[in-house]
Amino acid sequence: MAGLPDNAFMIESSSQVTTAADDFSSVTPFEVRCGAEQRVPFVFSSPHSGRFYPPRFLALTKLDGNVIRRSEDCYVDELFGGAVALGAPLLAANFPRAYLDANREPWELDPRMFAEPVPPYCNIRSARVAGGLGTVPKLVGEGLDIYAGRLPLDEATGRIEALYKPFHETLKHLLMRTHARFGFAVLVDCHSMPTSIRVGDTGFRPDFIVGDRFGMSAAPALVERAVSLLSGMGYTVAHNKPYAGGFITEHYGRPARRLHALQVEVSRGLYMNERTFQKTAGFAPLADDLTRFCADLMSIPDHELGDLPVAAE
């Protein structure tokens, strides 16, 4: 698939769909954007920038087409798209976060959402489930319920089997292939955050937050380089607070095995109108800066990443 059209919000014309696979019968649920050859040991992912909202999902939700988008990492796949021309693959979800969250464990489900009991292997007590933000989210934006009533359990299992698992199988394959070719791999997991996000009690509103699971998912030199590059461009940067990285960063970051993972959050106020979801004049300059950031980050010498003791995992 060559990529989604430029319009930010798309609605499929046909409503004759009954399953998660059918919901995405006309649009690839995710795609790998890459050049003819991978030239760098970096992989980029954008699990929350999907903006295809199937009509069956819109019929299930009680929210309107604007409100349902409040959890979307709008245009993040485009902001980091310059990495592809630099020789790195970018895995981008086309399914929206409100429909399915790939930055969660596969079975973080809230049993209160479903008409039937959830399987016993589900993680029903995680902090993310408690906050309404499980694999199949309960809430969007500022704590708004997505659904008016309980869902059939098949809604969750269908989305996980048809979309979540293939997405992660693809991401794992990209990282393993990269590691095999270059001897190490770096995953940059790309996200956005509301402008209102503050750090601690200081009132500090960062432009970026770089997360490494408090030192567990990446070599310190990589984190320091990322923070330094963004700060050097004039941006304000926080480290791990309030976002240290989600499931993707935690699951794939294994520095002792020379698999490094960073989460990068960018403030939406830098590039879009958070009320109308339209790009602002800041979009193009920010995209240019992020392309330069990616190029400079990719130039980190292999020896600076080093080998960490296995216990660090």
ZIJOUR-V855493 format. One record per residue. PHI is phi in degrees with one decimal (* if undefined). PSI is psi in degrees with one decimal (NA if undefined). NEAR is the number of other C-alpha atoms within 12 Angstrom. Layout:
# ZIJOUR-V855493
phi=PHI psi=PSI near=NEAR
phi=PHI psi=PSI near=NEAR
This chain:
# ZIJOUR-V855493
phi=* psi=134.4 near=15
phi=-76.8 psi=-14.2 near=14
phi=127.8 psi=162.2 near=25
phi=-75.4 psi=153.6 near=27
phi=-60.7 psi=166.6 near=17
phi=-72.4 psi=-20.4 near=16
phi=-65.7 psi=142.4 near=16
phi=-80.2 psi=-27.3 near=29
phi=-131.4 psi=119.8 near=29
phi=-120.3 psi=141.5 near=24
phi=-124.6 psi=125.6 near=24
phi=-67.0 psi=139.2 near=22
phi=-73.9 psi=-36.5 near=14
phi=-82.5 psi=142.1 near=15
phi=-110.4 psi=9.2 near=21
phi=-88.3 psi=66.9 near=17
phi=-130.7 psi=147.1 near=20
phi=-132.7 psi=-11.7 near=21
phi=-134.1 psi=168.7 near=26
phi=-61.2 psi=-39.8 near=31
phi=-63.9 psi=-40.8 near=25
phi=-67.0 psi=-33.7 near=24
phi=-55.6 psi=-31.3 near=35
phi=-117.0 psi=34.8 near=35
phi=-73.0 psi=-23.3 near=22
phi=-109.6 psi=-7.7 near=24
phi=-132.6 psi=128.4 near=27
phi=-58.9 psi=127.1 near=28
phi=-63.9 psi=-25.5 near=41
phi=-157.2 psi=164.1 near=40
phi=-147.3 psi=150.4 near=31
phi=-102.4 psi=117.3 near=32
phi=-97.9 psi=124.4 near=33
phi=-158.1 psi=160.9 near=29
phi=-85.6 psi=-171.0 near=19
phi=-65.4 psi=-28.9 near=13
phi=-145.1 psi=136.8 near=16
phi=-79.3 psi=123.3 near=27
phi=-109.3 psi=-7.4 near=23
phi=-135.3 psi=154.3 near=36
phi=-84.0 psi=37.4 near=39
phi=-118.6 psi=144.3 near=46
phi=-129.4 psi=135.6 near=48
phi=-113.1 psi=144.4 near=49
phi=-134.5 psi=146.5 near=50
phi=-135.2 psi=86.0 near=48
phi=-81.6 psi=-11.4 near=48
phi=-117.8 psi=7.7 near=41
phi=-95.1 psi=6.4 near=44
phi=-60.5 psi=138.2 near=44
phi=-135.3 psi=25.5 near=45
phi=-100.0 psi=114.5 near=42
phi=-108.0 psi=102.6 near=39
phi=-61.2 psi=145.7 near=39
phi=-60.7 psi=-33.5 near=27
phi=-66.4 psi=-37.4 near=26
phi=-66.5 psi=-42.8 near=36
phi=-63.9 psi=-29.7 near=29
phi=-73.1 psi=-28.4 near=22
phi=-77.8 psi=-32.4 near=25
phi=-82.4 psi=152.4 near=29
phi=-95.4 psi=2.3 near=21
phi=-96.0 psi=155.3 near=23
phi=-84.2 psi=175.3 near=20
phi=-64.4 psi=-23.5 near=26
phi=-84.5 psi=-47.6 near=23
phi=-62.6 psi=-37.6 near=26
phi=-64.5 psi=-16.3 near=35
phi=-88.3 psi=-0.2 near=37
phi=-67.9 psi=-15.1 near=34
phi=-96.4 psi=-2.0 near=37
phi=-76.3 psi=136.1 near=40
phi=-85.1 psi=75.4 near=42
phi=-55.2 psi=127.0 near=48
phi=64.6 psi=9.9 near=45
phi=-62.3 psi=-35.3 near=42
phi=-62.5 psi=-32.7 near=43
phi=-77.4 psi=-39.1 near=38
phi=-58.4 psi=-39.5 near=42
phi=-96.4 psi=8.8 near=43
phi=-63.9 psi=-21.7 near=38
phi=-63.1 psi=-19.2 near=29
phi=-63.4 psi=-27.5 near=40
phi=-66.0 psi=-44.5 near=32
phi=-66.7 psi=-20.1 near=22
phi=-85.2 psi=-2.9 near=32
phi=105.9 psi=10.8 near=26
phi=-109.9 psi=141.5 near=37
phi=-76.4 psi=149.2 near=40
phi=-126.4 psi=120.7 near=40
phi=-95.8 psi=117.9 near=44
phi=-121.9 psi=128.6 near=46
phi=-77.5 psi=140.8 near=49
phi=-101.5 psi=-19.0 near=46
phi=-76.4 psi=142.2 near=44
phi=-80.5 psi=156.0 near=44
phi=-62.5 psi=-34.3 near=42
phi=-65.6 psi=-22.4 near=45
phi=-87.3 psi=-43.2 near=48
phi=-159.8 psi=130.9 near=50
phi=-106.8 psi=108.1 near=46
phi=-78.1 psi=-5.4 near=47
phi=-98.5 psi=36.8 near=40
phi=-131.8 psi=166.0 near=34
phi=-60.0 psi=157.9 near=32
phi=-64.0 psi=-25.5 near=33
phi=-130.0 psi=44.3 near=37
phi=-86.4 psi=92.3 near=38
phi=-123.6 psi=142.0 near=40
phi=-91.3 psi=112.1 near=34
phi=-61.9 psi=-20.6 near=31
phi=-72.9 psi=-9.8 near=24
phi=-85.6 psi=-15.5 near=33
phi=-120.8 psi=150.2 near=24
phi=-73.5 psi=-26.9 near=16
phi=-111.5 psi=161.6 near=17
phi=-63.1 psi=143.4 near=20
phi=-81.0 psi=156.2 near=24
phi=-60.1 psi=151.9 near=18
phi=-65.0 psi=-20.1 near=12
phi=-82.4 psi=-2.7 near=14
phi=-69.9 psi=144.6 near=22
phi=-88.8 psi=98.8 near=22
phi=-99.6 psi=-1.0 near=28
phi=-119.9 psi=15.1 near=20
phi=-70.7 psi=158.8 near=20
phi=-62.6 psi=-31.6 near=17
phi=-70.6 psi=-39.2 near=26
phi=-64.3 psi=-43.4 near=27
phi=-59.8 psi=-32.4 near=22
phi=-85.6 psi=4.6 near=23
phi=80.4 psi=15.2 near=32
phi=-123.5 psi=54.2 near=38
phi=-81.9 psi=-167.0 near=39
phi=-59.9 psi=-43.7 near=45
phi=-105.8 psi=102.6 near=45
phi=-65.4 psi=149.5 near=42
phi=-95.7 psi=-31.6 near=41
phi=-122.7 psi=160.5 near=35
phi=-137.1 psi=150.4 near=32
phi=56.3 psi=-126.6 near=27
phi=-89.1 psi=54.2 near=18
phi=75.2 psi=30.4 near=17
phi=-92.8 psi=132.2 near=24
phi=-66.8 psi=133.4 near=26
phi=-77.8 psi=-39.0 near=36
phi=-114.0 psi=149.0 near=28
phi=-78.5 psi=-29.7 near=17
phi=-141.8 psi=-167.8 near=15
phi=-77.4 psi=149.8 near=22
phi=-99.3 psi=152.6 near=28
phi=-62.5 psi=141.5 near=21
phi=-58.8 psi=-29.0 near=24
phi=-58.5 psi=-26.0 near=23
phi=-60.4 psi=-44.8 near=32
phi=-71.3 psi=-50.7 near=38
phi=-63.2 psi=-36.3 near=29
phi=-64.7 psi=-43.5 near=27
phi=-67.3 psi=-39.1 near=37
phi=-67.3 psi=-45.0 near=32
phi=-71.0 psi=-40.5 near=23
phi=-83.9 psi=-27.5 near=28
phi=-123.2 psi=-51.8 near=39
phi=-61.8 psi=-52.2 near=37
phi=-63.6 psi=-45.1 near=26
phi=-63.3 psi=-34.7 near=23
phi=-59.8 psi=-47.6 near=34
phi=-74.2 psi=-30.6 near=33
phi=-63.4 psi=-38.8 near=20
phi=-67.3 psi=-44.2 near=25
phi=-63.0 psi=-43.4 near=39
phi=-60.8 psi=-42.5 near=25
phi=-62.1 psi=-43.1 near=20
phi=-60.3 psi=-42.6 near=33
phi=-70.8 psi=-41.0 near=40
phi=-66.8 psi=-39.7 near=26
phi=-64.8 psi=-41.3 near=23
phi=-64.0 psi=-45.2 near=30
phi=-61.5 psi=-42.7 near=26
phi=-65.0 psi=-35.5 near=16
phi=-80.4 psi=-39.9 near=17
phi=-107.9 psi=-10.7 near=19
phi=89.2 psi=-10.0 near=23
phi=-160.5 psi=166.6 near=35
phi=-144.6 psi=144.4 near=44
phi=-124.1 psi=123.5 near=47
phi=-102.3 psi=128.0 near=50
phi=-111.9 psi=110.7 near=46
phi=-95.4 psi=119.0 near=47
phi=-105.5 psi=131.4 near=45
phi=-143.3 psi=171.2 near=44
phi=-129.8 psi=164.4 near=40
phi=-141.7 psi=154.8 near=37
phi=-62.4 psi=149.9 near=31
phi=-62.3 psi=-24.5 near=25
phi=-72.4 psi=-9.9 near=19
phi=-61.8 psi=130.7 near=26
phi=-121.3 psi=156.0 near=23
phi=-103.4 psi=116.0 near=22
phi=59.7 psi=-147.9 near=15
phi=-96.4 psi=7.7 near=10
phi=-82.2 psi=-18.4 near=9
phi=80.4 psi=3.3 near=11
phi=-66.2 psi=123.9 near=19
phi=-108.5 psi=104.8 near=27
phi=-76.9 psi=150.7 near=37
phi=-78.4 psi=-34.6 near=33
phi=-136.7 psi=151.4 near=44
phi=-128.4 psi=124.3 near=41
phi=-102.5 psi=123.3 near=47
phi=-115.8 psi=137.3 near=44
phi=-137.0 psi=29.6 near=45
phi=54.3 psi=43.6 near=36
phi=54.2 psi=47.2 near=27
phi=88.5 psi=0.8 near=31
phi=-91.4 psi=-19.5 near=31
phi=-107.6 psi=-6.8 near=43
phi=-155.6 psi=156.9 near=45
phi=-65.0 psi=141.2 near=40
phi=-54.8 psi=-37.3 near=30
phi=-61.9 psi=-34.8 near=27
phi=-68.5 psi=-43.3 near=40
phi=-64.6 psi=-46.7 near=37
phi=-60.6 psi=-39.1 near=26
phi=-66.3 psi=-42.9 near=29
phi=-61.6 psi=-47.1 near=40
phi=-63.6 psi=-43.9 near=34
phi=-64.1 psi=-41.2 near=24
phi=-63.5 psi=-45.7 near=30
phi=-68.4 psi=-41.9 near=33
phi=-62.2 psi=-39.0 near=22
phi=-65.2 psi=-21.2 near=17
phi=-85.1 psi=-1.3 near=21
phi=97.6 psi=6.0 near=15
phi=-88.8 psi=152.1 near=24
phi=-88.1 psi=133.6 near=25
phi=-131.1 psi=133.0 near=34
phi=-110.0 psi=159.8 near=34
phi=-124.1 psi=111.8 near=34
phi=72.9 psi=-10.6 near=29
phi=-124.9 psi=127.8 near=26
phi=-89.4 psi=5.4 near=28
phi=-116.9 psi=113.2 near=31
phi=-97.6 psi=-6.6 near=31
phi=120.2 psi=144.1 near=36
phi=-99.0 psi=-152.7 near=38
phi=-60.0 psi=-41.0 near=32
phi=-62.0 psi=-48.4 near=40
phi=-62.2 psi=-44.9 near=43
phi=-66.5 psi=-41.3 near=30
phi=-75.7 psi=-38.3 near=31
phi=-98.1 psi=-16.2 near=41
phi=-78.4 psi=108.8 near=37
phi=-135.2 psi=75.2 near=35
phi=-55.8 psi=-35.0 near=37
phi=-63.5 psi=-22.1 near=25
phi=-102.6 psi=12.0 near=29
phi=63.3 psi=37.5 near=37
phi=-120.4 psi=111.2 near=42
phi=-112.8 psi=143.1 near=48
phi=-138.1 psi=129.9 near=48
phi=-121.1 psi=145.0 near=52
phi=-108.2 psi=132.4 near=50
phi=-120.8 psi=119.4 near=47
phi=-106.0 psi=133.4 near=45
phi=-119.7 psi=138.0 near=43
phi=-69.5 psi=128.8 near=37
phi=-65.7 psi=-27.0 near=37
phi=-63.7 psi=-15.9 near=30
phi=-72.9 psi=-22.2 near=35
phi=-141.2 psi=-4.1 near=33
phi=-150.6 psi=160.4 near=29
phi=-86.4 psi=115.0 near=21
phi=-72.6 psi=-12.5 near=28
phi=-90.4 psi=-41.5 near=18
phi=-99.3 psi=-11.6 near=18
phi=67.2 psi=20.6 near=27
phi=-93.6 psi=145.9 near=22
phi=-66.4 psi=145.4 near=27
phi=-106.4 psi=-179.0 near=20
phi=-64.0 psi=-17.7 near=14
phi=-77.8 psi=-9.0 near=19
phi=-63.1 psi=-53.9 near=26
phi=-62.3 psi=-46.2 near=21
phi=-61.3 psi=-37.9 near=17
phi=-66.7 psi=-42.4 near=34
phi=-60.1 psi=-40.2 near=27
phi=-63.5 psi=-43.0 near=21
phi=-63.0 psi=-39.1 near=30
phi=-71.9 psi=-31.6 near=36
phi=-64.2 psi=-42.3 near=28
phi=-66.4 psi=-39.5 near=26
phi=-59.5 psi=-46.1 near=32
phi=-61.4 psi=-44.3 near=39
phi=-61.9 psi=-44.0 near=28
phi=-70.8 psi=-36.3 near=25
phi=-65.9 psi=-39.1 near=36
phi=-67.2 psi=-17.8 near=31
phi=-85.7 psi=5.5 near=23
phi=-61.5 psi=131.2 near=26
phi=-65.8 psi=142.4 near=16
phi=-53.3 psi=-42.3 near=24
phi=-67.2 psi=-20.5 near=15
phi=-73.0 psi=-22.7 near=20
phi=-76.1 psi=-36.7 near=32
phi=62.3 psi=-176.5 near=22
phi=-114.7 psi=127.3 near=24
phi=-97.7 psi=154.3 near=24
phi=-62.9 psi=149.0 near=14
phi=-57.0 psi=-33.1 near=12
phi=-60.6 psi=-20.6 near=11
phi=-68.3 psi=-15.8 near=20
phi=-71.9 psi=NA near=24
